C-alpha cells in the first residue's frame, strides 16, 4: 500500500512538473512573439497583444512613445539569450495570477549588455500575454 501511495505521489508530482514545463513553453513562446513585434518596431501591435493588466497600466500612445524614447535608440537586437525563467503566483503591484518572469541577456546594436525582463501572464482564456517589460 505504501509503495502504491509513493508511486501515485511520484506520478502526481511528475504531472505537475510536466504542466509547469508546458506552461513555461507557452509563456516563452508568447514572450518571443511579443518581443518580435518590439524588435520590428511594431510598438502599437505589441500593446495590442499585451495582457489587459499591461494595457490598463499604460495607454497605446503612451506605450508607443515610451518605446520610441527607450527602445528605439538601442538599435537592432544582435543577440538575446534566456538566462532565467521563474514561475510565480504573485508579483508586487500586480493582481494574483500565473506569471513567468523571464530574463534575457540581450545585446543591442547600441548597447552591448542589457537585461530584458519580460513577464507573461496567463489570462482567463488560458492564453499567455505579456504583462510587463523592462530593460536594464
Phi, psi and omega per residue, in radians:
X1 nan -0.791 -3.131
X2 -1.075 -0.700 3.120
X3 -1.125 -0.663 3.119
X4 -1.134 -0.769 3.110
X5 -1.103 -0.732 3.116
X6 -1.088 -0.776 3.124
X7 -1.081 -0.771 3.119
X8 -1.091 -0.698 3.101
X9 -1.110 -0.705 3.097
X10 -1.141 -0.704 3.095
X11 -1.079 -0.784 -3.140
X12 -1.125 -0.746 3.136
X13 -1.186 -0.596 3.067
X14 -1.149 -0.689 3.109
X15 -1.150 -0.699 3.104
X16 -1.123 -0.713 3.109
X17 -1.104 -0.751 3.131
X18 -1.097 -0.688 3.117
X19 -1.145 -0.752 3.098
X20 -1.086 -0.728 3.129
X21 -1.117 -0.753 3.119
X22 -1.102 -0.786 3.101
X23 -1.094 -0.721 3.117
X24 -1.069 -0.733 3.105
X25 -1.123 -0.718 3.121
X26 -1.154 -0.720 3.119
X27 -1.133 -0.741 3.123
X28 -1.131 -0.696 3.107
X29 -1.104 -0.758 3.111
X30 -1.088 -0.729 3.121
X31 -1.123 -0.744 -3.138
X32 -1.101 -0.761 3.117
X33 -1.109 -0.722 -3.133
X34 -1.181 -0.757 3.110
X35 -1.086 -0.616 3.098
X36 -1.048 -0.641 3.090
X37 -1.143 -0.783 -3.141
X38 -1.193 -0.659 3.109
X39 -1.068 -0.615 -3.123
X40 -1.427 -0.048 -3.109
X41 1.404 0.217 3.128
X42 -1.539 1.160 -3.020
X43 -1.161 -0.694 3.094
X44 -1.104 -0.707 3.118
X45 -1.160 -0.596 3.106
X46 -1.155 -0.642 3.077
X47 -1.140 -0.755 3.132
X48 -1.030 -0.610 -3.086
X49 -1.522 -0.114 -3.069
X50 -1.360 2.883 3.109
X51 -1.165 2.717 3.122
X52 -1.019 -0.611 3.114
X53 -1.064 -0.748 3.103
X54 -1.076 -0.889 -3.105
X55 -1.103 -0.525 3.098
X56 -1.310 -0.377 -3.110
X57 -1.480 -0.469 -3.135
X58 -2.623 2.399 3.126
X59 -1.388 2.907 -3.046
X60 -1.046 -0.848 3.113
X61 -1.068 -0.641 3.111
X62 -1.130 -0.710 3.110
X63 -1.130 -0.806 3.139
X64 -1.046 -0.738 3.124
X65 -1.160 -0.723 3.141
X66 -1.061 -0.751 -3.138
X67 -1.264 -0.595 3.050
X68 -1.090 -0.635 -3.114
X69 -1.342 -0.726 -3.008
X70 -1.735 -0.820 -3.001
X71 -1.472 -0.763 -3.065
X72 -0.974 -0.763 -3.134
X73 -1.100 -0.321 3.140
X74 -1.251 -0.390 -3.138
X75 1.458 -2.951 -3.090
X76 -1.206 2.668 3.055
X77 -1.339 2.189 3.081
X78 -1.616 -0.635 3.074
X79 -2.758 2.681 3.106
X80 -2.606 2.210 -3.106
X81 -2.305 2.220 3.090
X82 -1.172 2.188 -3.133
X83 -1.918 -0.420 3.079
X84 -2.753 2.642 3.096
X85 -2.491 2.022 -3.087
X86 -2.179 2.198 3.086
X87 -1.518 2.453 3.077
X88 -2.658 2.749 3.063
X89 -1.741 -0.147 -3.108
X90 -2.546 2.557 3.070
X91 -2.404 2.652 3.108
X92 -1.021 2.372 3.084
X93 1.014 0.544 3.117
X94 -2.364 2.636 3.110
X95 -1.170 2.699 3.064
X96 -1.056 2.540 -3.130
X97 3.027 -2.923 3.086
X98 -1.823 2.129 -3.099
X99 -2.286 2.628 2.863
X100 -2.092 2.227 3.050
X101 -1.732 1.934 -3.087
X102 -1.874 2.284 3.089
X103 -2.055 2.383 -3.127
X104 -2.152 2.389 2.939
X105 -1.521 2.030 -3.027
X106 -2.153 2.416 3.042
X107 -1.990 2.100 3.097
X108 -1.765 2.877 3.103
X109 -0.972 -0.706 -3.069
X110 -1.955 0.198 3.062
X111 -2.614 1.931 -2.976
X112 -1.288 -0.397 -3.103
X113 -2.503 1.992 3.120
X114 -2.412 2.752 3.012
X115 -2.042 2.098 3.043
X116 -1.786 2.299 3.063
X117 -1.992 2.110 3.140
X118 -2.104 2.255 -3.069
X119 -2.115 1.640 3.019
X120 -1.282 2.569 3.137
X121 -2.207 2.413 3.111
X122 -1.421 2.134 -3.131
X123 -1.430 2.975 3.126
X124 -1.055 -0.439 3.125
X125 -1.467 -0.001 3.123
X126 1.565 -0.082 3.139
X127 -1.572 2.547 3.094
X128 -1.601 2.328 3.096
X129 -2.420 2.597 -3.104
X130 -1.208 2.245 3.123
X131 -1.963 -0.129 3.120
X132 -2.819 2.585 3.133
X133 -2.603 2.258 3.132
X134 -2.446 2.495 3.022
X135 -2.082 2.306 3.113
X136 -2.258 nan nan
